[in-house]
């Protein structure tokens, strides 16, 4: 009898937990998501913080391991100081770039080379690309259909802080004479009680089978960050 009573109590607790979880979820509007994002980015302008980004890319849906792995750490001090470290591994090839910007002064260091000061943009000798930049690609595939869903998923704990989780799911159906595919892009972002980013995530899947690209951004707000010029 006692065992049956305990099972009933446990079942009731689990049921209440599920009800609470689903009760938090709700559909939201595109405008609400846009306002929340814009507000979060606006709040970053006056903060000293660090963003840790990791990205995994796959050549196709059947790959068991990523073809490309990228890690970037970028620190910001308002209004005009930035320090970033970008590391990329593609197959057996690795690349590392570090950059510092202080006002109009910009410095860069690639792999094991020495620091160099870049000339201002617009000068013919100062056409270095920004950190982590890469060439895009064009495709002739026609986008026949696109649907977007906006959701508030409730609260989660991120680094010992309660955060509101929002999810934007975009489905694109492509069609051409020789190619048909469905791509799903899931974007998530977590905001603290003041509407500041704690974490962001973007994941792209092809035909629901395999992650083709996954990017994660984690935010750390540290008033002790210092950014100085590497060379005089």
C-alpha positions in Angstrom: 0.0 0.0 0.0 2.8 2.4 1.0 4.7 1.6 -2.3 1.6 2.3 -4.3 1.1 5.6 -2.5 4.7 6.7 -3.2 4.2 5.9 -6.9 1.1 8.0 -7.0 2.9 10.9 -5.3 5.9 10.6 -7.7 3.6 10.5 -10.7 1.8 13.6 -9.5 5.0 15.5 -9.0 6.2 14.6 -12.5 2.9 15.6 -14.0 3.0 19.0 -12.2 6.6 19.5 -13.6 5.5 18.8 -17.1 2.5 21.1 -16.7 4.8 23.9 -15.5 7.2 23.4 -18.3 4.6 23.5 -21.0 2.7 26.3 -19.3 5.8 28.6 -19.7 5.9 28.1 -23.5 4.0 30.4 -25.7 4.1 31.8 -29.2 5.4 35.4 -29.6 5.4 37.9 -32.4 8.2 38.7 -34.8 8.1 42.3 -33.5 8.5 41.2 -29.9 11.6 39.1 -30.9 13.0 42.0 -32.9 12.5 44.4 -30.0 14.2 42.0 -27.5 17.2 41.5 -29.7 17.6 45.2 -30.6 17.4 46.1 -26.9 20.0 43.4 -25.9 22.4 44.6 -28.6 21.9 48.2 -27.5 22.7 47.3 -23.9 26.0 45.9 -25.0 27.3 49.3 -26.2 28.0 50.5 -22.7 29.4 47.2 -21.2 32.8 45.7 -20.8 32.4 42.1 -21.8 33.8 38.9 -23.5 32.1 36.7 -26.1 33.3 33.1 -26.6 32.2 31.8 -30.0 32.6 28.2 -31.2 31.4 26.9 -34.6 31.3 23.5 -36.2 30.7 23.0 -39.9 30.0 19.9 -41.9 30.4 19.3 -45.6 27.3 17.2 -45.8 24.6 15.7 -43.7 26.3 12.3 -43.5 29.6 13.4 -42.0 30.4 12.0 -38.6 32.9 14.8 -37.7 33.1 18.5 -38.5 35.1 19.5 -41.6 35.7 22.9 -40.0 36.0 24.0 -36.4 36.3 27.6 -35.3 36.8 29.2 -31.9 36.8 33.0 -31.3 37.2 35.0 -28.2 36.5 38.7 -28.4 36.7 41.3 -25.6 35.1 44.7 -25.8 35.6 47.9 -23.8 33.2 50.7 -24.6 33.4 52.8 -26.6 36.2 51.7 -29.0 38.5 49.0 -27.7 38.4 45.4 -29.0 40.7 42.4 -28.7 39.9 39.2 -30.6 41.5 35.8 -31.0 40.3 33.7 -33.9 41.4 30.1 -34.5 40.2 27.9 -37.4 40.9 24.2 -38.1 39.9 22.9 -41.6 40.9 19.3 -42.1 44.6 19.2 -41.1 45.1 22.9 -41.6 45.0 25.4 -38.7 45.0 29.2 -38.8 45.2 31.7 -35.9 44.7 35.4 -36.0 44.7 37.9 -33.2 43.6 41.5 -33.5 43.4 44.7 -31.4 41.5 47.9 -32.1 41.9 51.0 -30.1 40.0 53.9 -31.7 41.4 54.3 -35.2 44.5 52.2 -34.4 44.3 48.6 -35.5 46.9 45.8 -35.0 47.0 42.2 -36.2 49.1 39.1 -35.7 48.7 35.9 -37.7 50.0 32.5 -36.6 53.6 33.0 -35.2 54.2 36.4 -37.0 55.0 39.6 -35.2 52.3 42.2 -34.5 51.7 44.7 -37.3 49.8 47.9 -37.3 47.3 48.2 -40.1 46.8 51.4 -42.1 43.4 53.1 -41.9 40.7 51.6 -44.2 40.6 53.4 -47.6 44.4 53.4 -47.9 45.5 51.1 -50.8 48.0 49.4 -48.4 45.4 48.8 -45.7 43.0 46.4 -47.3 43.5 43.6 -44.7 40.3 41.6 -44.1 38.6 41.6 -40.8 39.1 38.8 -38.3 37.2 35.6 -39.2 36.1 36.9 -42.5 35.5 34.5 -45.3 34.2 34.4 -48.9 30.6 33.8 -49.4 28.9 31.7 -52.1 26.1 32.1 -54.5 23.6 29.6 -55.5 21.0 29.3 -58.2 18.6 27.4 -56.0 15.1 28.9 -55.8 13.6 29.5 -52.4 10.0 28.3 -52.9 8.8 28.4 -49.4 9.7 29.9 -46.0 8.0 29.7 -42.7 9.1 31.2 -39.4 7.9 30.3 -35.8 8.7 32.5 -32.8 8.5 31.0 -29.3 9.1 31.9 -25.7 10.3 28.6 -24.0 10.3 29.7 -20.4 13.2 30.1 -17.9 16.5 28.2 -17.8 19.6 28.5 -15.6 22.7 29.8 -17.4 25.8 30.1 -15.3 23.8 30.2 -12.1 21.5 32.9 -13.5 17.8 32.6 -14.4 17.4 33.4 -18.1 14.5 33.7 -20.5 14.8 31.5 -23.6 13.5 32.5 -26.9 13.6 30.3 -30.0 13.2 31.3 -33.7 12.7 28.4 -36.1 13.0 29.1 -39.8 12.1 26.4 -42.4 13.1 26.9 -46.0 12.1 24.6 -48.8 14.3 24.7 -51.9 13.5 23.5 -55.3 15.3 23.3 -58.7 15.2 20.9 -61.6 18.0 18.9 -60.1 17.8 19.5 -56.4 15.1 19.5 -53.7 15.9 20.1 -50.0 14.5 21.4 -46.7 16.7 23.4 -44.4 15.8 24.2 -40.8 17.5 27.0 -39.0 17.0 27.2 -35.2 18.1 30.3 -33.4 18.1 30.5 -29.6 18.9 33.4 -27.3 18.9 33.6 -23.5 18.3 36.9 -21.7 18.9 37.8 -18.1 16.4 39.7 -16.0 17.7 43.0 -17.4 17.3 41.8 -21.0 21.1 41.3 -21.5 22.4 38.4 -23.6 23.8 35.5 -21.6 24.0 33.0 -24.5 23.1 32.7 -28.2 23.0 29.6 -30.5 22.4 29.0 -34.2 22.0 25.6 -35.7 21.3 24.6 -39.3 20.0 21.2 -40.3 19.5 19.8 -43.8 16.3 17.6 -44.1 16.3 17.1 -40.3 19.1 14.6 -40.6 22.3 16.2 -39.4 23.6 19.5 -38.1 25.4 21.2 -41.0 26.5 24.2 -39.0 26.3 24.9 -35.3 27.4 28.2 -33.7 27.4 29.1 -30.0 28.1 32.5 -28.4 28.6 32.8 -24.6 28.8 36.1 -22.9 30.9 37.1 -19.9 30.5 40.5 -18.3 33.9 41.4 -16.7 34.7 45.0 -15.7 38.4 44.0 -15.2 39.1 43.4 -18.9 42.0 45.5 -20.1 43.0 46.1 -23.8 46.3 47.8 -24.6 48.2 48.4 -27.8 50.7 45.5 -28.4 53.3 47.8 -30.0 54.2 51.4 -29.6 
